[in-house]
Amino acid sequence: MHTDLNRRQFLAAGALTLTAAGLAGCTSTSKTTSFVGPDSAAVEKAESKRRRTGTTVQRALTAEPTTVDLAGKEAKTWAFTGASATEPIRGNIGDTLKVALTNDLPDPTTVHWHGLALRNDMDGVPNLTQKPVEPGGAFSYEFVLPHAGTYWFHPHVGVQQDRGLYAPLIIDDPNEKGDYDQEWIIVLDDWLDGVIATPDQVMKELGKGMMDHGGMDMGPMRMGNTLMGATSPLLGGDAGDVYYPLYLINGRPAADPETFTAKPGQKIRLRIINAGGDTAFRFGVAEHPLTITHTDGYPIQPFEAESVVLGMGERYDAVITAGDGAFAVVAEALGKQDQAVAVLRTGSGSAPAKDAKLPQTKAPATAADLKAIDAVALPQRAADRTLVLELTGGMEKYDWAINGKRMDMEQPMRDALGLKEGERVALEFKNSTKMWHPMHLHGHTYQHPGGGPRKDTSIVLPGKTLRVEFDADNPGRWLTHCHNVYHGEAGMMTAIAYQTS
């Protein structure tokens, strides 16, 4: 059994003085650099400034093998008892969340709280912010809920996220005046576990490499558990490399769709989460314009769209006004010629077909179309430091990396990038690959250029560079990585750490 004391002993025993190789945007140096560690007093100091309500939300999670019913087909997988796609964890800004995790899996695991600016030692990255929770072990996560919004949580060990180990985390602001009658949480997923293979088997197959099929126009072709020829102009070409037999909304495939009920004329807030492993979705509700209101938890200037594109890890909130009848809620798997479907029902009428199509009379919304509201926009200020993160590698050798270096999770600080508290930091995601990548930054929310939205996960198209900025105001070690489960596990990650000298 791993206690909190053991965790702190482990972190304290690790060298807090580490060598940072090749700090991008800085003068390269061979001298030893001291970094803020997860158990540093700086982390506690930052936490002491948090606004607290005095309320504690307590939950117990058990990660364990289980069997799920997917339209009559039983699939063996791993999932949480205590939370799921339809059983979120929820609290208010300033509440303290206490989650007791028990690991009944045959492998080590952790929980990463995706998108939260939380204390570093609760971030759930094995060997970087905590020791992995071994089989039969336990760990207590405790932190203050920092910002209102739509978030989620999942493991950060191997390819475990591509199983059933995830659930929404919703943080409410009691002072927010929501102009809507209902709220629905909509979790999108691509699914293969227990149906055709395990994610670990898929990772092994991908690791052998695949021929370059960028630009091929033959449609997706399954080869074992991989996919060739899946392309999407919205993603700049190659759409993905993993074959999924099912696509889900709230854990249910199109053959057994989730049904959301409302009354005609009601306004409904949608909290949309892409929990997939290798799939970008184009999401929309047939005959219902979306008014997009939030990106990754932060409010934007309302933007009306026919549909919206979500990469893995991204979240969008939108409002619709319910029509009269039965309508398709669709998440199109871009480039893969398949989709997830649910039903919005407000009256009589036949349920929409599982192959019901979303219209596309205008381009789907992406982050590039959106603007942050003034209240959450970063103050104008020149960047003090630029960290260049070149996304490298390809399918032929399956050598995905950042700055040409594949991250070793046993030595996560080996090629760490440094910054200092108080700096305005620019991240330049330079995609030198032929594949789109959803890039995720832990512990901070950056802003897109030109007054764009606040986000923590963004799509970077092949051959393009995305420059975003954030304020270094949350001391500790962090991570940036590709949220394609398989590319990230292959090494497309790098540590970012606060320097003390």
Sequence and secondary structure as in RCSB ss.txt:
>XXXX:A:sequence
MHTDLNRRQFLAAGALTLTAAGLAGCTSTSKTTSFVGPDSAAVEKAESKRRRTGTTVQRALTAEPTTVDLAGKEA
KTWAFTGASATEPIRGNIGDTLKVALTNDLPDPTTVHWHGLALRNDMDGVPNLTQKPVEPGGAFSYEFVLPHAGT
YWFHPHVGVQQDRGLYAPLIIDDPNEKGDYDQEWIIVLDDWLDGVIATPDQVMKELGKGMMDHGGMDMGPMRMGN
TLMGATSPLLGGDAGDVYYPLYLINGRPAADPETFTAKPGQKIRLRIINAGGDTAFRFGVAEHPLTITHTDGYPI
QPFEAESVVLGMGERYDAVITAGDGAFAVVAEALGKQDQAVAVLRTGSGSAPAKDAKLPQTKAPATAADLKAIDA
VALPQRAADRTLVLELTGGMEKYDWAINGKRMDMEQPMRDALGLKEGERVALEFKNSTKMWHPMHLHGHTYQHPG
GGPRKDTSIVLPGKTLRVEFDADNPGRWLTHCHNVYHGEAGMMTAIAYQTS
>XXXX:A:secstr
   HHHHHHHHHHS SEE     TTS    S EEB  TT HHHHHHHHTS   S EEEEEEEEEEEEEEETTEEE
EEEEEES BTTB EEEETT EEEEEEEE SSS B  EEET    GGGS  BTTTB  B TT EEEEEEE  S EE
EEEE  STTGGGTB  EEEEEE TT     SEEEEEEEEEE BTTTB HHHHHHHHTT     TT  S  EEETT
EEES EEGGGTEE  SB  SEEEETTB TTS  EEE  TT EEEEEEEE  SS  EEEEETTB EEEEEETTEEE
EEEEES EEE TT EEEEEEE  SSEEEEEEEETTTTEEEEEEEESSSS    TT     SS  B GGG  B TT
TS      SEEEEEEEE  TTTT  EETTB   TTSTTTT EEE TT EEEEEEEE SSB EEEEESS  EE TT
T  EESEEEE TT EEEEEEE  S SEEEEEE SHHHHHHT EEEEEEB  
